[in-house]
Every structure is written in C-alpha cells, then in structure tokens.
Amino acid sequence: MMTWHEPGLLYLDPATGSMALQIAVGGLLAAMAAVRIYWGKLRSVFGWRDKAPGSGSPARVSERGHSAAH
C-alpha cells in the first residue's frame, strides 16, 4: 500500500536559535553546579580518596612560621 504525505510546514524564527543556545548553556551550568555541590558524594560512590598523608605537598606554614599541624 502506498501512502501520500503532504509536505509539512516548518518555520523557525531567529529567536529559536537564541533560545536553544540559552537552554544548552543553562543546562551545562546547572550540571556543573550539581557536580560542585555533590562532589563529596560522587567521590565516595566511585571510591576516590585523598592522597595518603605525607605523600602530597608539604604542610602549610602559618604566617608565624609554625606548621599548621600543631
């Protein structure tokens, strides 16, 4: 059986591209904010841990010259 389709009318005004761009940028920023807010939970889910003490950068030194660990 053959069917006949009428051509559809499609009109995109200039504001459509701007709106699509705003939606894409907003979605990206929302995803980045969600990752930043839930970063600790994401680390625990994937089993990522901080470096072992002493294997990273040297201890911070306060303005008075004392180690921050004291």
C-alpha positions in Angstrom: 0.0 0.0 0.0 1.4 3.4 -0.9 0.7 6.4 1.2 1.0 10.0 0.2 2.3 12.6 2.7 1.8 16.3 2.4 4.9 18.3 3.0 5.0 19.7 6.5 5.3 23.4 7.1 8.2 24.3 9.3 9.1 27.8 10.4 11.9 28.7 12.7 12.2 32.4 13.5 15.5 33.9 14.5 14.7 33.8 18.2 14.6 30.0 18.1 18.4 29.7 17.8 18.9 32.1 20.7 16.5 30.1 22.9 18.2 26.8 22.0 21.6 28.3 22.9 20.3 29.6 26.2 18.8 26.2 27.1 22.1 24.5 26.2 24.2 26.9 28.3 21.8 26.8 31.2 21.8 23.0 31.2 25.6 23.0 31.2 25.8 25.4 34.0 23.2 23.5 36.0 25.2 20.3 35.5 28.4 22.0 36.6 26.7 23.4 39.8 25.3 19.9 40.6 28.7 18.3 40.3 30.2 21.0 42.5 27.5 20.6 45.2 27.6 16.8 45.3 31.4 16.4 44.7 32.0 14.6 48.0 29.2 12.1 47.4 30.5 11.4 43.9 34.0 10.8 45.2 32.7 8.3 47.8 30.5 6.5 45.2 33.4 5.9 42.9 35.9 5.1 45.7 38.2 8.1 45.0 40.2 9.0 48.1 42.6 11.8 49.0 46.3 11.1 48.9 47.9 9.5 51.9 49.3 11.9 54.5 52.9 12.8 53.7 52.7 11.8 50.0 51.3 15.1 48.8 52.5 18.7 49.0 54.4 19.9 52.1 52.5 21.0 55.2 51.2 24.6 55.2 53.2 27.0 57.2 51.4 29.8 59.0 52.4 33.5 59.0 54.4 33.0 62.2 56.5 30.2 60.7 54.8 27.4 62.6 53.4 24.3 60.9 49.6 24.2 60.6 49.5 20.7 62.0 50.4 22.0 65.6 
